[in-house]
Amino acid sequence: MSNWIESLQAQGAVINADNTVSLNTDASGGTVIPLLHQRVLTVTGPDSEKFLQGQLSCDLAQTRASGSSMGSHCNIKGHMISLFRVITIADGFMLRLHNDIHDIAAQTLGKYIVFSKAEITKSEDAVVGIGLQGENAAELAKIAVSELPAETNGVSLQGDRTLVSVPGGRYELWLPQEDAVALLPDLLAVGQLGDSNDWLLSEVRAAIPDLRTATIEAFIPQMTNLQAHDGVSFTKGCYTGQEIVTRLQHRGQLKRPMYRLKATCETVPQAGDTVFSDSKENAGQVVIAARNEAGECELLAVVIKEQADNDTLHLQSQDGPVASVEALPYELDPKMFEAKNRL
């Protein structure tokens, strides 16, 4: 057992088999959240940017300029194998992703890196993440680094600490395990320990997609609104799956975008679960979900637009809990949903 896990358990954290964190109290709305459900890969070396530019859907030059962005690695048919937050570091890039797909992401990227002057490294447990959110998120972040990123997606590097500003006025802090152990008491002097659901709920409300084993190769990037997070470039040139992704943007019609939904349900939906409508047994698929303060389920789901706009959606079964469509925190280009002239 690592010192980091022991430190969290001493504060009342319960570490579940799936690497999520729950608390042995009824507290909710935590502001200091261990990101045990997430891990990082690092891609370093002289060719790290060139290599990733030819593999990921985002523009690495833009990512380096802003500090971070979302990005995906697709198969040749344009379906996402893995989904990352790509974070600029001193000697390359850090790829933050869900623990569920960590190994397959490293394996698939590794197939293409052999002829590049770059290498992929698994962090294992050496680097851990802490999510900082709530009204005092900036105050908490300043405990970790002296200078905060100026804008959302910005990155501040201080020694071995990497702080990323993410949508929703939140921060991700990535740092060596022993450093995290030492820093935790200072953070908890200002903030309250939270669990994985607290962070996941914030991700749902920011409408930031993620992949799990159940949804690998299920979605083309635009189906998860990834372009709204600068996770897809339509001008940077070739990358794996680029032809399909670009064709959908310029000559196709997006019929299945990602929606925010809310429902009253006993169990939280899992990634890959079916979304139903009154008239269709398979109207969509759950991306991620969490429980809110009122006990309701909030989720992101890729749903057939016609069904979401004109029918009643349900979870669990065709006569299961009704799911309402909630507003997204960003706007999607309406031209994506128009039929285009393919001549």
MOUR-V954951 format. One line per field, one symbol per residue. phi: phi as a letter, one per 20 degrees, with the letter a starting at -180 (. if undefined). A space follows every 50 residues. Layout:
phi = ???
//
This chain:
phi = .fffffffffenedeefemedcdecefbmfddcfeffdbcdddcogdfff fffecefeeffffffeobafacddefenefebcceecfcgdqbddebfgg dgfffffffffdefddebbdcefldfdcdcecbnfdgffffffececegf cgnfcddbmeecdcedgnmdcdddaggfffgfeggffffdddfcdffgff fffffeldfbdcgfdgmecfgffdmfffdlecddcfofbfngfffffffd cdcfdceedecbbebfdfgdgnffddcgdbfceabfebbbeefeneedbd becggfffecceecdmafdegfdeedffebdeffffeefdfef
//
